[in-house]
């Protein structure tokens, strides 16, 4: 179970690393893209279309809470810090 979670987390990190915003976001971007890339407002929520157990919520401090209800996993993401790290590379 822990290995499965680790693999899924690694795959999500690898897939999303190049998708973070460094500028304006497309009008066609999904709600999850907006939230994860730091364009969401506190209280915004979205549920993954591919897995209804996974939801994203923008917290009042700007961080994003990703919840996987099936496995009971909660991950806190900081979109602004992630974008800053990518810009410095």
Secondary structure as GFF3:
##gff-version 3
##sequence-region A 1 89
A	DSSP	alpha_helix	2	16	.	.	.	ID=ss1
A	DSSP	alpha_helix	31	36	.	.	.	ID=ss2
A	DSSP	beta_strand	45	47	.	.	.	ID=ss3
A	DSSP	beta_strand	54	58	.	.	.	ID=ss4
A	DSSP	beta_strand	64	68	.	.	.	ID=ss5
A	DSSP	beta_strand	73	77	.	.	.	ID=ss6
A	DSSP	alpha_helix	79	88	.	.	.	ID=ss7
###
